[in-house]
Amino acid sequence: MTTKAKAAGLSPARLETLDRFIQSRYIDAGKIPGAVTVIARRGEVAHLSALGLADVERKTPMREDTIFRAYSMSKPITSVAFMTLVEEGRVALDTPVHQVITEWENLGVYQAGFMETFRVNRPERPMLMIDLLRHTSGLTYGFQQTTNVDAAYRKLKIGEREGGATLDDMIRDLGKVPLEFSPGTAWNYSLSTDVLGYLIGKISGQPFDEYLRSRIFKPLGMTDTDFFVRAGNQPRFSACYAVTPKNPMMLFDDPARSAYLQAPSLCSGGGGLVTTASDYLRFARMMLGGGILDGVQILSPKTIALMTLNLLPDGKDLPALSRSLFSEVTYNGVGFGLGFAITLDTAKTMIPGSVGDYSWGGAASTYFWIDPREDLIVIFMTQLMPSTTYTIRRELRTLVYSAFEEANR
């Protein structure tokens, strides 16, 4: 790909350095099993590498078409799907959520107490659709483990893939638990995007998974992206590993026995998709192309522009608003749009990039970013939990931008 790298304004030698770094620092050191890295610039795939193993136990080589658990990289896709309904006038960003989820009309804000004895206050205003898209809804995740509210999520097993629950069950259970805060007053990483998936089904009249297939996956040619690995594709499905105190890379999800081999009862828009690097590249190209890919229009350029602005209340950044114990990006110099983290100040992030680039990642250390100013897309796929274990995302950004030979023309 030397010629394509040159045409993209990137140094082939420095891109090789990137691969050597990932191989020596992470794969040979036993920190991650393997990785697929895609760098696209100026319409060309300037760099594509598959390193290491997809399955350590079976010694299955990583392939360019290996299938990965996207986890929270599902969120941008669900957010785009919701915005197709906004463009059709079937819902608006300022529509109160209780207009669709009527049982949430009197949902209160936590004041004190435990699961069976919660005391609540009335919210300052109703939860709006935009709050779900930008994580200012007052919802949370059970894994946050900081309050009595997220403890209730764990007790009720809200949003868990296993156990036979459905999106209807998730909405019913969320209605039993108060909000962490009044909508629009704080930012908290949460089940908000899973609620969007439920709303997409209710508003469209089509099951959420079918809506994604018909409106996003099929039009974009994302043939390997779904809520489960289809029959015949299991040999391409990666293993997933986790770091434990006694094991730096313990098998967490065996691809031969994974729950992802069957269609789930609860299709999680916030973390349930499987995908490949090439499929996600098609989604990212649509975003960079202003909502259009290969003549197929998913959204309008103006909608994409809106989604990738910092839309946090009063233009604040994450450090000013976040109550979250965890998210998939660093906070300093970062805002949030409609499904994406937005770089606001590279001096504060202290990581190479551009003001206005947008990104997100997944729990198993997957990561992508799109830099419109540089006409750049980078997708990194691996399978190690949690994503906070290593600083590989920051290092990847540094190595990619260090390969630039010229600014975008």
N, C-alpha and C positions, 0 to 999 in steps of 0.2 A: 504493500500500500504506500510505498515511498512517493510515487507520483501524486497520489491523492492527498497525502499529507502536505506535500509541497504546495499543491493547488489550494489547499485550505489554509495556507500560511502557517503551518506547523513544522517543527523540526523532526524528521524521522528518527534521528539519533536520540533526541530527548524523549521521544515517545517510547523508544526501546528502553531507555533508562527507567521510565515509569513501570514497565513490565518487570524489569529486573528487581526494582524496589519491592513490588508486590510479592514476587516470587521469593526473594531472599528474606525480607523482613517479616512476612506474614505466613506464606505457605510452607517454605522450608523450615521455618521456626515452629511449625505446628500450631499456629494461632488461628488460621482459617483453613478450611479444606481446599478451597480453590476459588476462582473468580472469573467472571466475564466482564470485560470493560469495553464500552463502545464510546467513541468520540466522533461526533459529526459536526462539520463546520462548512458553511457555504454550500449546503446541499449535498456534501459528500461525506461518506463514512471514511474518515481520515485514519481511524485506528480501530481495530477489532481484535481482541485477544481472548483466548480461553486458556486459563492456567490451572494447574493442579487437578484435584479430583472433585467430582460431583458426589461421590459416595466413597468414603475412606474404607469402610468395612469390606466393600466389594471391589475396591480399587477401580471404580468406574471413572474414566477420564472426564474432566469437564469438557463440554462441547459448546459451540456457539449457540446451539438450539436447546440447551439444557433448560428445563422448566423449574422455576423458583416460586417459593411462597412470597408473595408481594407484601403481605401484612399491610402496614399503613400506607404503602404506595398505592393501595386501593383507593385511598381518600381522594386524590385529585381526579381520578376517573369518575367516581360517584358524584363529585362536585360538578364536573362538566355535564354529566347526565341530568342533574337537577336543573342546571342553567338552560338546557334545551327546553324544559317546561316553562321557565321564565320567559324565554324568547317567544314562545307560543302564546303568551298571555294567560296561561292557565294557573299561574301563581306569581306572586311578586316578592321581592326581597323584604318588603315591609309588611307582608301578610302575617298576622299573628298565627303562631303554630296551632293554637287551640281551635282555630277555624276548621282545621282538618282533623286534629286529634282532640275531639271535643272533651274527652275525659280529663284533659290536662288544664282545663280552664281555670281551675282553682288551685293549681299547684303552688305550694308555698315555698318560702326560703328558710333554710335551716336556722334555728335560733339556739336550740339546746336539746338534750335528750338522746336516747338511743332508738333502735329500730322500732320497738313497740310503743315508745313514749315520746316521739319527736314533738317538739314545740316549734311552730313556724310563724313567720311574718308574711304579710302580703308583699309580692315583688313590687319594685318601683314602677315597673311597666311590664306588659306581657312579653314573653319570649317571641321573637320574630324569626322568620326564615333566615335572615342574614346572620343571626346569632349562631345558628347551627353550622353555617358555612365557615364562619371565622372563629368558632370555639369560644364564643362569649355567651353561651346559652345558660350556664349555671349547672349543666350536667358534668359528670366526672367519669373516671374509670375506677373499677375496683382495685386495680394494682397500684393506684396512687398511695394507698395506705397512710393517709395523713389525717382523716376526719372520720366521724361517725357515719357520715353519708356514704363515703366509699366503702366503709365496713358493711353497710347494708347492701351495697351492690354485690359484695363478695358473698354475703349470706344468701342472697336470692339468686346468685349465679347469673346475674343479668348480662346478656349479650354473649354468653359462652357458646362456642360452636358445638361442642359435644352435649349430649343429654336430651336431644330431641326437641328443644325449645324452638319457637318460630319468632319471626319479627313481631307478630301480634302479641305473643307472650312477653317479649322484651318491652313493648310499649305499655302493656298492662302493668308490669312490674315497676317500670320507671315511674308510673303514676302513683306508686305506693311510697316513694322516697322523695323527700324535699330536695329542692335545688341547693347547690353549694352557696350561691350568691344570686343577687338580683340580675337578670339578664342585661347584658351591655355594660356591666360595671367592672368586669374582670375577664381574664383569659385563662382557660383551663382545658388542657388536652383531655378529650372525652369521647363518649359514645355519640356525640353529635352527628357524625357522618353516618353512623348506623341508622340513626333516626331519619336522616335524609333518604336512605335507601327505602325505608318503610313508606315515607311520604311519596317517593317516586311511584311506588306501586299504587298507592291510594289515588293520587292525582291523575295518573295516566290510565288507570283501570287495567293495567297489565302487570303481571308479576315482575318484581324488581329485576330478577336475573334475566328474564326474557327481554325486558326493556333494554338492559345493557347490551345483550346480544344483538338486538335488532337496530338499536340506535347508535351504538358505539363500536362494538367489536366487529360485526360483519361489514359495515361501511368502511372501516379503517383497515380491514384485512388482518385483524388481530386473531389469528386462527388458533393460537394456543392459550388464549386468555379466557379464564372462566372461574367458577367457584369450586371446581374440582378438576382433576386430571382425567381426561377421557380415556376410554379403553384403547389400548394399543400404544399409548404415550407414556406408560409407567416406566419403561426403560430410560426415558429422558428426564425423569423426575429426580431432583436432587435430594440428598439427605439433608437434615437440618440438625445443627449442633448447638450446644449451650455450654457456657463457662460455669463451672461449679468450683467451690473451694478446693476440691480434691482432683479435679479433672479440667484441664484447660480447653478440652474439646470433647465433651460427652455427647453421644448420640441422643438427640432430643426427639426426633421424629423420623422413623425408619420409612423410606419411600415405598417399601414393599408392603407395609402394614398401615400406612398413614390414613387418617380420617379423610384426607383430601382425595382419596381414590373413589369416593362416593359423593354424590350430590348431597349437600347439607340441608337440614331442615330450616336453618337460619342462615340466610345469605347476608354476610356482613359486608356492608358497603365501606366500613371503616378499616377492615383488615382481612377479608376473606378470599381475595383473588389469588390465583396462580398465574404466572406469565413467563415470558421469555424476554431476553434483552432486546431482541429484534421487534417483538410486539410492542414493548414499551417505547421503543424508539419511534414507532409509527404514531403512537399517541403523542409523544413529545413533538414530533414534526408537525402534527396538526396544530398543536399549541403555538409553536414558533411561526407557523404559517398563517396565523390569524384566524384559526378555526377551520382551515381548509387543507386537505391533503389529497393530492392526485385528482383534483377536480371535485372531490366530495366535501361538502360543507357540513360541518357538525355545529359550529357556532359562528357568529359574526365577529369580525375583527374588533368591533367596539366592545362586545361582551368579553372577549379575551383580554382586552386592555383593562376593563373594569376588574376582572378577576385577579389580575396581577398587580393591582395597586395595593398599598397599605390601607386597609379599611377598618383598622382598629379604632375604637371611639376616640374622637379628638385628635386623630393622627398619632396616637402614642405608639411606643414600641413595646416589645414583649417584656423587657425588664420593668417597665412602668405598670404593667397590667397583670402579669402572670402570677397565678397561684399554683401552678402545676409543678409537681415533683419531678416530672419527666416530660420531655418532648423529643422530637427527632432532629432538632437543630439547636445550635447555640443561640443564646438570647441577645447578646449585645449587638446593637446595630441592626436588628432584625424586626420587621413587622409581620403582618399577616393579612392576606387577601381572602379570596373565596376558594379555599382549599389548598393554598400554597403559602409557604414562608417567603417573605420578600426582603431582599437586602436593601437596607436604607442608608447605611454608612459603613463603608469598607474600613475606615479608620478605626471604628469601634469593633467590628468583627475581627480585625487583624488577620483576615484570611483573604487571599486573592479572589477577585471577582469584580462585578460591576454593580453600581447602583441600579436596582430594578431587576437583577437576576432573581429567579424564583426556583424553589426546590422543595423536596421532602424526601423522607426515607422510610424504611420499614424496620420492624423489630429485629429481624435477622440480619441487620447491617446493610441491607440494600440501600441505594441512594441514587438520586438523579438531580441534576439542575439544568436549567435553561437560561442562557445569557443572550437576550435579544440584541444587546448592543454589539456583541461579538459574533452573532449568528452561530451560536454554539450550543450543542446538546451533549451532555455527558451522562452515561448510565453505568452504574456499577452494581453488579449482582454477585452476592455470596450468600451463605446461610449460617450465620453465627449469632446466637442470642446471649446477652442483650446487645443492642446496637451501641451502647455507651462503653463497651469493653475497651475498645481501642480508638485511637485518633485517626484512623485510616481515611475518614471522609475529608478531614482538614488537609491531610497529606496529599490526597488525591487532587484536591483543588490546587494546591501549590505546584504539584508536578505537571498538571495539565496546562496551567497558565505559564509555567516556565518553559513550555515547548513552543510558545508563540514566537514566530519570527517576524510577524508584522501585524499591525492592528487591522481590524476589519475594514475593508474598503467601502 
